[in-house]
Amino acid sequence: MALPSRQSASSARRRPSPRKRFRLGGVLLLWTLLLAAGIGVAGVLYGVHLDRVVRGKFEGQRWALPARVFARPLELYAGRALSPDQFQAELDRLNYRQAAEPSNPGTYRREGEHFRVHTRPFRFWDGQEPGRQLDIQLADQRVASLKDTAGGPDPALVRLDAMLIASIYPTHNEDRLLVRGKDLPQLLVKTLMAVEDRNFDRHFGVDPKGILRAAYSNLQAGSVVEGASTLTQQLVKNFYLNADRTFERKLKEAYMALLLERRYSKEEILEAYANEIYLGQDGSRAIHGFALASAFFFNKSLSEIGIPETALLIGLVQAPSSLDPRRHPQAAKTRRDLVLDLMVRDGVILAEDAAQAKLAPLGLAEGGGRPVGEYPDFISLVRRQLQRDYRDEDLRSEGLNIFTTLDPLVQSTVERSLPVQLAALEKSRRMKAGTLETAAVVTSVDQGEVLAVAGGRKPGYAGFNRALDTVRSIGSLVKPAVYLTALSQPQRFTLTTSIQDTPVSLPDGNKRWEPKNYDRRVNGSVPLSDALARSLNLATVNLGLSVGVKKVAETLYQLGVQRKIRVVPSLLLGSVSMSPLEVAQMYQTIAASGYRAPLRAIREVVDARGQPLNRYPLAVEAVVDPKAAYLTTWALQRVVTHGTARWLGEKLPEGMTMAGKTGTTDDMRDSWYAGFSGDKVAVVWVGRDDYQPMGLAGGTGALRVWGDFMLALPNEPLSEFPPDGVVIANACGRSNVPYIGDSASRCGSNGGGNASKRPGQGGGAGAETAAQTVEEPVAEREPPPPAPTPKPPQPASGKNLFMSDFYN
């Protein structure tokens, strides 16, 4: 019997027994199962975490959306004052395009005074304004007719889409225009799938077949022509993750894509993708979503773009920076043409359509997607009003739509006028160019809506806003309040009452306060209306002392003045200081027949879904007797026809009537004019920022600026119909003068004093002097106040307190 070899014995000793091998395999299997179970549990727990992340952002507020600020919409109706050039300028500001056949929204055709316009649909605070195809005929500077050329009923009123004038961006400066999935153009959707995800409707978030197909297509082309990630994966990467190219991030991306597809429909995912995708940069502003990209690159809404524009947008998805059509036009065109080929391959368009699209230019437009125009002065007014009602973070994240009262037609007219008129004034006075500054405010009469604000001579300059923040003595602009106070006492004063333009001397410490007329003359007894028209200082002071300085201060508060007023005699000549905006409030109340409407810059605020959040209703309050306001307006109209603003009266077109008041302060440091037509109030200040004299009175400075832009605007004349209780009568040697009740029978002298006229000191009652000899600068010294300052009246709760926000 043969013995086993030494080698065989050694092998036998090293080989484990079957029982031992089974035990070792079982341990390994157990540990493998335990490890797999642990990984599975960890994967499930991680999946629960990721699912919470997916749902948290997708179902909550997905984006921080900027607040968008809109101007007032242009309203068209038969009879509206509007010239053809003004209408075309409005269409151009709204980025409407001229076309031989305006068949698409946002296009128009003009033939003289005849327009054919295809308006855009727009969601306002009170509902959706549909897009319309209109035939608009203008004649004699007015809208003559509106017709619907699409077969619908002719509309009585049409609102064009509101013009975007500002955006308040999130802190990280992302911007996007949200578009609902059902509103995405099918051409865009089909092209997106053809280029980025051909199996979008069939895969479950990750597409293994798509990965293989993309790799094969890219290999054949020798470059990247198709992406391997699904649209869902791209959304996850943009929505939740960073751009790191790591294996860990790709696994996370795939896992979250699966969860996203499990939770949400394809339509919801596509909508989120279309609004989130990054497509370019506009300075510090990131362009997200196809809707904003369409506006940014083409100045068109997404529904208005055609085949070449669609191909360009989809092409940008691959590499927005290196394919930026403004910086890399050739690369962008090459990519666009490749996308056109893919559109043909998948049957999205025909080959001949692609050939024609390849011949088209890139079609880029400047300024797209940005606010139209630069209105920092008006926007600063809006923001001050918003800060009363909203937190800054709400304005930067909630997607609010803010509809303002800005009238672009009025604003642009004012902005064109200011630098031209100031340059002319500087030249006439041989001043160094740029010496003078100005501010202007234009409001509506009835509603107190701020239509335009200019804080300086340079349009669009976001600097010191003189319209809101320059507070200067108003000079003779205060005088209407003095005469209004007197005319509110018809038993004592009428427009024909004789008041005394005689010297005044009041104690002022160790000195005397002795104001004088601008021409240093004394006119004796003059009719009340003439004293205002000629801006006689002595007559005004005597009248104010007769009615009481405290009463005049109370009238100023009733007219809407908010800041505290020193009740001193020099108040009667304008020692109170105000901003142009405050003066506009004061004159708005007079122009509106004594009904004060606190000035407002905002009409409505709605959220991103179009639901009203805060209403800024018209808050009108009767604060002054309408009869006295009418008589004051009549006297202010004579300022234009016979007094210090006669320059304006000579330029008024036939049938137009306006009223107003010039104002000049010490040494001609400030030149003012405040006036109104039947529908607009405007205030202009001209002066120097260093407070130095400039040699311009109200009638030779601010009035010229005011008249230039107001005469260029459509205006309604002043009402010819007096309120109840006012009669037009011939009395006291005057014809067609309004009186309250039977006060026409009283023609006696009043007004504090009976000084007789001295030789060489001007004419008697009814005498008028030239316009340039009627204003008196305000005295520098003020005597001690004879009475405490009255407390301003508090508006009722619920009223618009906007003006008080500045000055209380």
C-alpha positions in Angstrom: 0.0 0.0 0.0 1.4 3.2 -1.2 1.9 6.0 1.3 0.7 9.6 0.3 3.3 11.9 -0.9 4.6 14.7 1.4 3.1 17.3 -1.0 -0.3 15.7 -1.0 -0.3 15.6 2.8 0.6 19.2 3.0 -2.3 20.2 0.6 -4.7 18.2 2.6 -3.7 20.0 5.7 -4.2 23.4 4.0 -7.6 22.7 2.5 -10.5 23.7 4.8 -13.1 21.2 5.5 -16.6 21.5 3.8 -18.2 22.4 7.2 -15.6 25.2 7.7 -16.1 26.5 4.2 -19.9 26.6 4.8 -19.5 28.5 8.0 -17.2 31.1 6.3 -19.6 31.6 3.4 -22.5 32.0 5.7 -20.7 34.7 7.6 -19.8 36.5 4.4 -23.3 36.2 3.1 -24.7 37.5 6.4 -22.4 40.5 6.5 -23.3 41.1 2.8 -27.0 41.0 3.6 -26.5 43.2 6.6 -24.5 45.7 4.6 -27.0 45.6 1.8 -29.8 46.1 4.3 -28.0 49.0 5.9 -27.3 50.6 2.6 -31.0 50.0 1.7 -32.2 51.6 4.9 -29.8 54.5 4.5 -30.9 54.9 0.9 -34.6 54.9 2.0 -33.9 57.4 4.7 -31.9 59.5 2.3 -34.7 59.2 -0.2 -37.2 60.4 2.5 -34.9 63.4 3.1 -34.5 64.1 -0.6 -38.3 63.7 -1.1 -38.9 66.3 1.6 -36.4 68.6 -0.1 -38.1 68.1 -3.5 -41.6 68.7 -2.2 -40.6 71.6 0.0 -39.4 73.7 -2.8 -41.6 72.5 -5.6 -44.8 73.0 -3.6 -43.8 76.1 -1.7 -42.6 79.4 -3.1 -40.4 78.2 -5.9 -38.7 81.5 -6.7 -37.9 84.9 -5.2 -39.7 87.0 -7.8 -39.1 90.8 -8.3 -41.8 93.3 -7.8 -42.7 94.9 -11.2 -43.8 98.5 -11.4 -46.1 99.5 -14.3 -47.2 102.9 -15.6 -50.8 103.7 -16.2 -52.3 102.0 -19.2 -53.2 104.2 -22.2 -57.0 104.3 -22.4 -58.6 104.8 -25.8 -62.1 106.0 -26.3 -63.9 108.2 -28.7 -63.3 111.9 -27.9 -60.0 111.3 -26.0 -57.5 114.1 -26.6 -54.6 112.4 -28.4 -52.5 113.3 -31.4 -51.2 110.7 -34.0 -47.6 111.4 -33.0 -48.4 111.0 -29.3 -50.2 107.7 -30.0 -47.3 106.3 -32.1 -44.8 107.3 -29.4 -46.9 105.4 -26.9 -46.9 102.3 -29.1 -43.2 102.6 -29.6 -42.6 102.8 -25.9 -44.6 99.6 -25.5 -42.4 97.9 -28.1 -45.1 97.5 -30.6 -43.6 96.9 -34.1 -44.7 98.4 -37.3 -45.9 95.8 -39.8 -47.5 95.8 -43.3 -50.2 93.6 -41.9 -50.6 93.8 -38.1 -51.8 90.2 -37.7 -49.8 89.3 -34.5 -50.1 90.8 -31.1 -47.8 93.8 -30.5 -47.9 95.1 -34.1 -49.4 98.1 -35.8 -49.7 100.0 -39.0 -50.0 103.8 -39.4 -51.4 105.7 -42.4 -51.5 109.3 -41.4 -54.2 109.6 -38.7 -55.4 106.1 -39.2 -54.0 103.2 -37.2 -54.5 99.5 -37.3 -53.3 97.9 -34.1 -53.2 94.3 -32.8 -53.1 94.8 -29.0 -51.6 92.4 -26.5 -53.6 90.7 -23.8 -52.8 91.9 -20.3 -53.9 91.1 -16.8 -54.9 94.2 -14.8 -55.9 94.4 -11.2 -59.6 94.3 -12.2 -59.4 91.5 -14.7 -57.9 90.4 -18.1 -57.9 92.8 -21.0 -58.1 90.7 -24.2 -55.9 91.2 -27.2 -57.9 93.0 -29.9 -57.5 93.8 -33.6 -58.5 97.5 -33.8 -59.1 100.1 -36.4 -58.4 103.5 -34.8 -59.2 106.8 -36.5 -57.8 110.0 -35.0 -59.0 113.5 -36.1 -58.4 117.0 -34.8 -56.0 115.7 -32.1 -58.6 113.3 -30.7 -59.7 109.7 -31.0 -62.6 109.8 -33.6 -63.5 106.1 -33.6 -62.6 102.6 -32.4 -63.6 99.5 -34.4 -63.0 95.8 -33.9 -61.7 94.3 -37.2 -61.9 90.7 -36.0 -65.7 90.6 -36.2 -66.5 91.4 -32.5 -68.5 94.4 -31.3 -66.8 97.8 -31.4 -65.4 98.5 -28.0 -66.3 101.7 -26.1 -63.0 101.7 -24.3 -59.7 99.9 -24.8 -56.7 99.7 -22.5 -53.3 99.0 -24.0 -51.0 96.8 -22.0 -49.3 98.7 -19.1 -45.7 99.7 -19.6 -43.1 98.2 -17.3 -41.1 101.1 -15.7 -39.2 99.4 -12.9 -38.4 96.1 -11.2 -37.3 95.6 -7.6 -35.1 92.6 -7.9 -34.3 89.9 -5.3 -31.0 90.3 -3.4 -29.3 87.7 -5.7 -30.5 89.6 -8.8 -32.4 86.8 -10.4 -35.2 87.7 -12.7 -37.8 85.7 -14.5 -41.3 86.1 -16.0 -43.5 83.3 -15.0 -45.4 81.5 -17.7 -48.0 78.8 -17.2 -47.5 75.4 -18.8 -50.6 75.7 -20.9 -49.3 79.0 -22.3 -46.0 77.6 -23.6 -46.0 77.6 -27.4 -46.1 74.1 -28.8 -43.3 75.0 -31.2 -41.0 75.7 -28.2 -42.1 72.6 -26.4 -41.5 70.2 -29.3 -38.2 71.8 -30.1 -37.0 71.5 -26.5 -37.8 67.8 -26.5 -36.2 67.3 -29.9 -32.9 68.8 -28.7 -32.8 68.0 -25.0 -35.1 65.1 -24.2 -36.7 63.1 -27.0 -38.2 60.6 -24.5 -39.6 63.1 -22.0 -43.1 61.8 -22.3 -42.0 58.2 -21.7 -39.1 58.0 -19.2 -39.4 58.1 -15.4 -36.8 60.8 -14.7 -33.7 59.0 -16.0 -33.4 57.7 -19.6 -30.8 55.0 -20.1 -31.7 54.7 -23.8 -31.4 58.5 -24.2 -27.9 58.3 -22.7 -26.8 55.7 -25.2 -28.5 57.6 -28.1 -26.9 60.9 -27.1 -23.5 59.3 -26.9 -23.9 57.8 -30.4 -25.2 61.1 -31.9 -22.3 63.1 -30.3 -19.8 60.5 -31.5 -21.1 60.7 -35.1 -21.2 64.5 -35.1 -17.8 64.9 -33.5 -19.2 67.4 -31.0 -22.0 67.7 -28.4 -25.3 68.0 -30.3 -27.5 66.2 -27.7 -27.6 66.2 -24.0 -27.6 63.0 -22.0 -29.6 64.4 -19.1 -33.3 64.4 -19.1 -35.3 67.6 -18.7 -36.1 66.4 -15.2 -32.5 65.9 -14.4 -31.7 69.4 -15.7 -34.4 70.9 -13.6 -33.1 69.1 -10.5 -29.6 70.4 -11.3 -30.8 74.0 -11.7 -33.4 73.9 -9.0 -31.8 72.1 -6.2 -28.1 71.4 -6.8 -24.9 73.1 -7.8 -23.0 72.7 -11.1 -20.2 70.5 -9.7 -19.3 67.7 -12.1 -18.9 64.9 -9.5 -20.1 61.3 -9.5 -21.8 61.9 -6.1 -23.8 64.8 -7.5 -24.9 62.9 -10.6 -26.2 60.1 -8.4 -28.1 62.6 -6.3 -29.4 64.3 -9.4 -30.7 60.9 -10.8 -32.3 60.0 -7.4 -34.1 63.3 -7.1 -35.2 63.1 -10.7 -36.9 59.8 -9.9 -38.6 61.3 -6.9 -39.7 64.4 -8.8 -41.3 62.2 -11.6 -43.0 60.1 -8.9 -44.5 63.1 -7.2 -45.5 65.4 -10.1 -46.9 65.3 -13.6 -45.0 65.9 -16.7 -46.9 69.1 -17.3 -45.8 70.5 -13.9 -42.2 69.5 -14.4 -42.1 71.1 -17.9 -43.7 74.3 -16.5 -41.1 74.5 -13.7 -38.3 73.8 -16.2 -39.5 76.6 -18.6 -39.4 79.1 -15.8 -36.2 78.0 -14.1 -33.7 77.4 -16.9 -30.8 79.8 -16.9 -30.3 81.5 -20.3 -28.0 84.4 -19.9 -26.8 87.4 -18.0 -27.8 91.1 -18.2 -25.1 92.8 -16.1 -25.8 91.7 -12.6 -29.2 90.4 -13.5 -29.5 86.7 -14.2 -32.0 85.8 -17.0 -34.1 82.7 -16.0 -36.8 81.1 -18.1 -37.9 81.2 -21.7 -40.4 84.1 -21.2 -37.9 86.5 -19.9 -35.2 85.4 -22.4 -37.6 86.1 -25.2 -38.2 89.6 -23.9 -34.5 90.1 -23.2 -33.2 89.0 -26.6 -36.0 89.9 -28.9 -38.2 92.4 -27.1 -41.1 90.0 -27.8 -43.4 88.0 -25.6 -43.0 84.2 -25.8 -46.2 83.9 -27.9 -44.8 86.3 -30.5 -41.6 84.5 -31.5 -41.1 82.4 -34.6 -39.0 79.5 -35.8 -35.6 81.2 -35.8 -36.0 82.8 -32.4 -37.3 79.6 -30.9 -34.3 77.7 -32.2 -31.9 80.3 -30.8 -33.5 80.1 -27.3 -33.4 76.3 -27.2 -29.8 76.4 -28.4 -28.8 78.6 -25.5 -29.8 75.9 -23.0 -26.6 74.0 -23.8 -24.2 76.9 -22.8 -25.7 80.3 -22.2 -22.4 82.1 -21.6 -20.4 80.8 -24.6 -23.4 81.0 -26.9 -24.5 84.5 -25.8 -25.7 85.9 -29.1 -24.7 89.5 -28.2 -21.1 88.5 -27.3 -20.7 85.5 -29.6 -23.0 85.9 -32.5 -21.3 83.4 -34.8 -21.3 80.7 -32.2 -25.0 81.4 -31.4 -25.9 81.3 -35.1 -24.1 78.0 -35.6 -25.9 76.5 -32.7 -29.2 77.9 -33.9 -28.8 76.3 -37.3 -27.9 73.0 -35.7 -31.1 73.1 -33.7 -33.1 73.9 -36.9 -31.7 70.6 -38.3 -32.8 68.7 -35.3 -36.2 70.2 -35.6 -36.4 68.9 -39.2 -35.1 65.5 -38.1 -37.9 65.1 -35.5 -40.6 66.5 -37.8 -41.1 69.7 -35.8 -40.8 71.8 -38.9 -40.3 71.3 -42.7 -36.9 71.4 -44.4 -37.9 74.5 -46.4 -38.9 76.3 -43.1 -35.5 75.5 -41.7 -33.7 76.7 -44.8 -35.6 80.0 -44.7 -34.9 80.4 -40.9 -31.2 79.9 -41.4 -31.2 83.0 -43.6 -32.8 85.1 -40.9 -30.6 87.4 -38.7 -30.4 86.7 -35.0 -33.1 89.4 -34.5 -31.7 90.8 -31.3 -33.3 93.9 -29.8 -31.7 96.3 -27.3 -33.3 96.9 -24.0 -35.5 93.9 -24.0 -36.8 92.6 -20.7 -35.8 95.7 -18.9 -38.0 98.5 -17.6 -38.9 100.9 -20.4 -37.5 104.4 -19.8 -35.7 105.7 -16.7 -37.9 107.3 -14.2 -36.0 107.3 -10.9 -37.7 110.4 -9.6 -41.1 109.0 -9.9 -40.0 105.5 -8.7 -38.6 107.1 -5.5 -42.0 108.5 -4.9 -43.6 105.1 -5.4 -41.1 103.4 -3.1 -41.8 105.8 -0.3 -45.5 105.0 -0.6 -44.8 101.3 -0.7 -42.5 101.4 2.3 -45.5 102.4 4.4 -47.4 99.1 3.4 -44.8 96.5 2.6 -41.6 95.0 3.9 -38.6 95.3 1.5 -38.2 91.5 1.4 -41.8 91.3 0.2 -41.1 93.7 -2.6 -38.1 91.6 -3.6 -39.6 88.1 -3.5 -43.4 88.0 -3.7 -43.7 88.8 -7.4 -46.0 91.8 -6.7 -47.4 93.8 -9.7 -47.6 97.5 -8.8 -49.8 99.7 -11.0 -48.8 103.3 -10.7 -50.3 106.6 -11.9 -47.3 107.6 -14.0 -48.4 108.9 -17.4 -45.5 108.3 -19.8 -46.8 110.8 -22.3 -46.8 113.5 -19.7 -43.5 112.4 -18.1 -41.6 112.4 -21.5 -43.0 115.8 -22.4 -41.8 117.2 -19.1 -38.4 115.6 -19.4 -37.9 117.0 -23.0 -38.8 120.5 -21.9 -36.7 121.0 -18.7 -33.1 120.9 -20.1 -34.1 122.9 -23.2 -35.8 125.7 -21.2 -33.2 125.9 -18.5 -30.5 126.3 -21.2 -32.5 129.1 -22.8 -32.9 130.8 -19.4 -29.2 130.6 -18.7 -28.3 132.0 -22.1 -30.7 134.9 -21.6 -29.1 135.7 -18.3 -25.6 135.0 -19.5 -25.2 132.3 -16.9 -22.7 129.5 -17.0 -24.3 126.4 -18.5 -25.6 124.1 -15.8 -26.1 126.8 -13.2 -29.8 126.4 -12.8 -31.7 123.5 -11.5 -35.4 122.7 -11.5 -38.1 120.4 -10.3 -41.6 119.7 -11.7 -44.7 117.8 -10.5 -47.8 117.1 -12.6 -51.0 115.7 -11.1 -54.6 115.1 -12.2 -57.2 117.5 -10.8 -60.0 115.2 -9.9 -58.2 112.2 -8.5 -54.9 113.6 -7.2 -52.9 111.1 -9.2 -49.2 112.0 -9.8 -48.7 111.9 -13.5 -45.1 113.0 -13.7 -42.2 113.8 -11.4 -38.9 115.5 -12.5 -36.4 116.0 -9.7 -33.9 117.9 -11.8 -32.9 119.1 -15.2 -31.3 115.8 -16.3 -33.9 113.1 -17.2 -33.3 109.7 -15.7 -30.6 110.8 -13.3 -31.0 109.0 -10.0 -29.7 111.8 -7.8 -31.1 114.3 -5.4 -34.9 114.5 -6.0 -35.7 118.1 -5.8 -39.4 117.5 -6.5 -39.7 115.7 -3.2 -36.8 116.9 -1.0 -35.9 120.4 -1.9 -37.8 122.6 0.6 -37.7 126.3 -0.4 -39.7 129.4 0.5 -42.8 129.5 -1.8 -43.2 133.3 -2.0 -46.3 134.5 -3.6 -47.6 130.9 -4.2 -49.1 131.3 -0.7 -51.3 134.2 -1.7 -54.3 132.2 -3.1 -54.8 130.8 0.4 -55.1 134.3 1.8 -57.7 135.3 -0.8 -59.5 132.0 -0.5 -59.8 132.6 3.3 -61.3 136.0 2.6 -63.7 134.8 -0.1 -64.9 132.1 2.3 -66.5 135.1 4.1 -68.9 136.4 1.4 -70.6 138.6 4.0 -67.3 140.6 4.1 -65.5 140.0 0.9 -66.2 139.6 -2.8 -64.0 139.7 -5.9 -64.8 143.3 -6.4 -64.4 144.4 -2.7 -61.9 147.2 -2.5 -58.9 146.4 -0.3 -56.1 148.7 0.7 -52.7 148.4 -0.9 -51.1 150.7 1.7 -47.9 150.6 3.8 -47.7 148.1 6.7 -45.4 148.4 9.6 -45.3 145.8 12.4 -42.9 145.4 15.3 -40.1 142.9 14.8 -38.0 142.8 17.9 -36.1 146.1 18.0 -37.0 146.8 14.3 -40.1 147.0 12.2 -41.3 144.6 9.5 -42.3 146.8 6.6 -42.9 144.8 3.4 -43.1 146.6 0.0 -44.5 145.9 -3.4 -42.2 144.6 -6.0 -42.2 148.0 -7.9 -42.0 149.9 -4.6 -45.2 151.7 -5.4 -48.4 152.0 -3.2 -51.6 151.7 -5.1 -54.2 152.7 -2.6 -57.6 151.1 -2.9 -57.8 148.2 -5.4 -60.4 145.4 -6.2 -59.6 142.2 -4.4 -59.3 140.2 -7.7 -56.9 142.7 -9.2 -54.7 142.6 -6.1 -54.3 138.8 -6.6 -53.8 139.1 -10.3 -51.1 141.7 -9.9 -49.6 140.0 -6.8 -49.7 143.1 -4.7 -47.8 142.5 -1.4 -49.2 145.3 0.6 -52.8 144.6 -0.4 -52.3 140.9 0.5 -50.8 141.7 3.9 -53.6 144.0 4.7 -56.2 141.5 3.6 -54.5 138.7 5.6 -54.3 140.8 8.7 -58.0 141.5 8.3 -59.1 137.9 8.1 -56.4 136.7 10.6 -53.1 135.0 10.0 -54.3 132.0 12.0 -57.2 131.6 9.7 -54.9 131.7 6.7 -52.7 128.9 8.3 -55.8 126.8 8.9 -56.7 127.2 5.2 -53.3 126.0 4.2 -53.8 122.9 6.4 -57.2 122.3 4.8 -55.7 122.5 1.4 -53.3 119.7 2.3 -50.2 121.3 3.7 -48.7 118.8 6.2 -45.6 120.4 7.8 -45.9 122.8 10.7 -46.5 126.4 9.8 -45.3 129.4 11.9 -48.3 131.7 12.3 -46.5 135.0 11.7 -47.5 137.9 9.4 -44.7 137.1 7.0 -46.6 133.9 6.3 -48.9 136.1 4.2 -46.1 136.7 1.7 -44.8 133.1 1.6 -42.3 132.7 4.5 -43.5 129.0 4.7 -41.2 126.5 2.9 -42.5 123.6 0.9 -41.4 121.0 -1.7 -42.9 121.1 -5.2 -44.9 118.0 -4.3 -46.5 119.8 -1.3 -47.3 122.8 -3.4 -49.0 120.5 -5.9 -51.2 119.1 -3.2 -52.2 122.6 -2.2 -53.2 123.7 -5.7 -54.9 120.4 -6.5 -57.4 121.1 -3.8 -58.1 124.6 -5.2 -58.4 123.2 -8.8 -60.8 120.5 -7.6 -63.2 123.0 -6.3 -62.2 122.5 -2.7 -62.2 118.7 -2.7 -58.9 117.4 -1.4 -57.6 114.1 -2.9 -54.4 113.2 -1.1 -51.8 112.8 -3.9 -51.1 109.2 -4.7 -48.6 107.5 -7.0 -50.0 103.9 -6.8 -53.4 102.7 -8.0 -53.3 99.0 -7.2 -51.0 96.2 -5.9 -51.7 92.6 -6.9 -49.8 89.4 -6.1 -48.2 87.0 -8.6 -51.5 85.3 -9.2 -53.3 88.6 -10.0 -55.2 88.9 -6.8 -55.5 92.4 -5.3 -53.5 92.8 -2.1 -53.9 96.5 -1.3 -56.1 99.0 -2.8 -55.3 102.7 -2.9 -58.8 104.1 -3.3 -59.5 107.7 -4.3 -60.0 109.4 -1.0 -61.8 112.7 -1.6 -62.7 115.0 1.2 -64.6 118.3 1.0 -62.3 120.8 2.9 -63.1 124.2 1.4 -66.3 125.8 0.3 -66.7 125.0 -3.4 -68.1 128.5 -4.0 -65.1 130.2 -2.5 -62.8 127.9 -4.4 -64.6 128.8 -7.6 -64.1 132.5 -7.0 -60.4 132.0 -6.2 -60.0 130.0 -9.4 -61.7 132.8 -11.3 -59.2 135.3 -9.8 -56.2 133.0 -10.6 -57.5 132.8 -14.2 -57.1 136.6 -14.3 -53.5 136.1 -13.2 -53.0 134.4 -16.6 -55.0 136.9 -18.6 -54.2 140.2 -16.9 -51.5 139.6 -14.3 -48.1 138.2 -13.6 -48.6 135.2 -15.9 -49.8 137.2 -18.8 -47.0 135.7 -21.0 -48.9 132.4 -20.7 -52.3 133.9 -21.4 -51.0 135.3 -24.7 -49.9 131.8 -25.8 -53.1 129.8 -24.9 -54.9 128.4 -27.9 -58.4 129.5 -28.7 -60.9 128.1 -26.2 -58.3 127.0 -23.7 -58.4 128.5 -20.2 -55.9 128.0 -17.4 -55.3 129.5 -13.9 -52.2 129.8 -11.8 -49.8 131.9 -9.7 -46.3 133.0 -10.0 -43.9 133.1 -7.0 -40.6 134.8 -6.3 -38.6 134.9 -3.1 -35.8 137.0 -1.5 -33.4 138.4 -4.0 -34.9 136.1 -6.7 -33.4 133.0 -5.2 -36.5 130.9 -6.1 -38.7 131.1 -9.1 -42.1 129.3 -8.9 -45.2 128.8 -11.0 -48.1 126.7 -9.9 -51.1 126.4 -12.2 -53.8 124.2 -13.5 -56.1 123.5 -16.5 -59.4 121.7 -16.3 -57.7 118.3 -15.8 -54.1 118.9 -14.8 -52.2 120.6 -12.0 -48.5 121.4 -12.5 -45.9 123.0 -10.3 -42.4 124.1 -11.4 -39.5 125.4 -9.3 -36.4 127.0 -10.8 -33.4 128.0 -8.7 -29.8 127.3 -7.8 -28.7 124.5 -5.4 -26.3 126.9 -3.7 -29.2 129.3 -2.8 -27.6 132.2 -4.7 -29.7 134.8 -6.4 -30.3 134.1 -10.2 -32.2 137.2 -11.3 -35.4 135.3 -12.4 -38.8 136.1 -11.0 -41.7 133.6 -11.2 -43.0 135.1 -14.4 -39.7 135.1 -16.2 -38.3 131.8 -15.0 -40.5 128.9 -13.8 -43.5 130.1 -15.8 -41.6 129.7 -19.1 -40.7 126.1 -18.2 -44.3 125.4 -17.1 -45.8 126.8 -20.2 -43.5 125.0 -22.5 -44.5 121.5 -21.4 -48.1 122.2 -20.4 -48.9 123.8 -23.8 -47.5 120.7 -25.5 -49.9 118.4 -23.6 -53.5 117.8 -24.2 -55.5 119.8 -21.7 -59.1 120.4 -20.9 -60.2 124.0 -20.3 -61.5 125.2 -16.9 -65.1 124.6 -16.2 -67.4 127.4 -17.3 -70.2 126.3 -14.9 -70.2 127.8 -11.4 -71.3 125.7 -8.5 -74.7 126.1 -6.9 -74.9 129.4 -5.0 -72.7 131.3 -7.3 -74.2 133.9 -9.7 -72.6 135.8 -12.5 -73.5 139.4 -12.3 -72.6 142.9 -13.5 -71.9 145.0 -10.4 -69.5 147.5 -8.9 -68.5 148.7 -12.4 -67.4 145.1 -13.4 -69.2 142.8 -15.8 -69.6 139.0 -15.7 -68.0 138.6 -12.2 -69.0 135.6 -10.0 -70.5 136.3 -6.6 -71.8 134.2 -3.8 -75.5 134.7 -3.4 -76.5 138.3 -3.2 -73.0 139.6 -2.3 -72.9 141.4 -5.7 -74.8 144.2 -4.0 -71.9 145.0 -1.7 -69.1 147.0 -3.2 -67.7 148.7 -0.1 -64.1 149.0 0.9 -62.6 146.5 3.3 -59.2 144.9 4.0 -57.8 146.8 6.9 -57.0 150.4 6.3 -58.3 153.5 4.4 -55.1 155.2 3.5 -55.6 157.7 0.7 -53.6 157.5 -2.5 -50.6 159.8 -2.6 -49.3 161.6 -5.7 -46.9 159.5 -7.8 -47.8 156.3 -6.0 -49.7 154.4 -8.7 -53.3 154.2 -9.9 -56.4 153.9 -7.9 -59.1 151.2 -7.8 -59.0 148.9 -10.7 -55.6 150.2 -12.0 -53.3 147.5 -13.5 -49.6 147.6 -14.0 -47.3 145.6 -16.3 -46.7 142.0 -15.4 -43.1 142.5 -14.5 -43.9 145.0 -11.7 -46.1 143.2 -9.4 -44.2 140.7 -7.2 -42.5 141.4 -3.9 -39.7 139.2 -2.5 -40.4 137.9 1.0 -38.9 139.8 3.9 -36.0 137.9 5.6 -37.0 138.8 9.2 -40.1 137.3 10.8 -41.8 138.9 13.8 -42.7 136.7 16.8 -45.8 134.6 16.3 -48.9 136.2 17.6 -50.7 132.9 18.2 -49.7 129.2 18.6 -49.6 127.1 15.5 -52.9 125.3 14.9 -52.8 121.5 14.8 -53.2 120.1 11.3 -56.6 118.4 10.8 -56.3 114.6 11.0 -57.7 112.7 8.1 -60.3 110.1 8.9 -59.2 106.5 9.3 -58.9 104.6 6.1 -57.9 107.6 4.0 -54.7 107.7 2.0 -52.2 109.3 4.4 -49.4 109.3 1.8 -48.5 113.0 1.9 -48.4 112.9 5.7 -45.8 110.1 5.6 -43.2 112.7 4.4 -43.7 115.5 6.9 -45.2 114.3 10.2 
